[in-house]
Amino acid sequence: MKTKTGIFFAVMLCLCNGLSAQHIEYNAHFTEKALRLNMYHGGTATEEFFSLKNMIQEPVYAGPHQTISPFLHGRYVIKMKSAGGKTIFSKAFNTLFEEWQDTELVNEGKRIFQESRFLPFPKEKVHIEIFQRDEALNLQKCWEKDFDPGSDWYQTDYADEYEFELIYGKDNPAEQLDIAIVAEGYTEEQMDGFENDAHKFAKYVMKTPPFDEFDDVIAFRIVKAVSPESGCDLPGEGIWKQTVADAQFYTFGSERYLTTIAYHKLANVTAAVPHDQIVVLVNSEKYGGGGVFNHFSVVSAGNILSLRVFMHEFGHAFGGLADEYYTSSTAYVNHPDVKYEPIEPNVTTLADFHAKWEDMIHDTVPVPTPDTEKYKDVTGAFEGARYLPKAMYRPSRSCMMKSIDAEFCPVCQRILSGMVMYYGTCMD
């Protein structure tokens, strides 16, 4: 098995080689500003649609100047094409809508969710498309629109501006991973407490492998968004609070699942803040959190396990990692067809294992790998993952994505390292 340092440099070499092969000259196509698409995403158990609410020009695009992402392990992919048909931007993402489709709640009828997508602001006319993957992971177009930056079809103002502050790292958005931590459910009198909580979370991330390897390319900014009331919504207990981002527990009926469905409101809060990832820090002692790939991370700040919960949820939101547990109860009742390879990079059905972490398994380790003490510290393919006890495999016996008591396994560390390096290195 590769050492940690060996994995780091192997990822760096592969990533840089991959990016150089698909380099897009940023300044030829984009300004330094961002284009936000506020969308509605809805449907039923068998149908879905995207609808555009509005478009907003934001003051800064924090994403890397290499705009073709090599990490398309999300169910959806958004692309921007030049007038000549060349793809000049692509990024994968997941959604709360797709999660809702996998729960029993889908039988209650149609539902609509708010989403926002963030793109670099183009200099010339472009065509924007959203694709959805089928179970075989083929991309199917589900929405498209032309955009002319010379038109008046976008706003240049936004409803909310809040004070924000860089608390860790450099002020260099285009060449680093920028994480915005938003205060949720903190009143004016509690804002000092929020700042202390945010510093605690930032420090914890930076001492957690593999993020501890990237001190120079990760930055944290706090957004001092004052809420009228303290706390958050607890729908299962009949408690409703007036807060900035309308965070709530009991998402999809799961008491510990903490999210917000008021995403457009949240996007207004962060509109002036350079960010690649949005973290909503909720003023609550209740256990819970949530994370959706390239959407958001949400976590309660005051629980004894909050730091560990956050790292797990950040694995979802930043790395696109799947849950590796299979015995805990969840709201999900629909699962992927195991004859296909799942899209998440840290789980496999062995249908196309070569595309996952097969290269990290020593020749002496059998695949599938027995879940025994003999193999407790090796990388293999252990049965049981992504809520399924059979026919779905995870890389290690123990990992942060299986239990918050563990650290990220070598496979998840390689994935997360690659993501950080995409945001912070290989720029030229």
Secondary structure, DSSP 8 states (H G I E B T S, - for coil): ---HHHHHHHHHHHHHHHHHTT---HHHHEEEEEEEEEEEEEE-SS-EEEEEEEEEEES---S-S--B-S---SSEEEEEEETTS-EEEEEEE--HHHHHHTBGGGGG--EEEEEEEEEEEESS-EEEEEEEE-TT--EEEEEEEEE-TTSS-SBS--S----EEEEES-S-GGGSEEEEEEEES--GGGHHHHHHHHHHHHHHHHTSTTGGG-GGGEEEEEE----SSSS-BBGGGTB----SS-EES-GGG-TTB-EES-HHHHHHHTTTS--SEEEEEE---S--EEEETTTEEEEESSSTTHHHHHHHHHHHHHH-------SS--SB-----TTS--SSTT-B-STTGGGTTGGGS-TTS-SSB--SGGGTTS---EEEETTEEEEEEESSSS-TTT-TTS---HHHHHHHHHHHHHHHS---
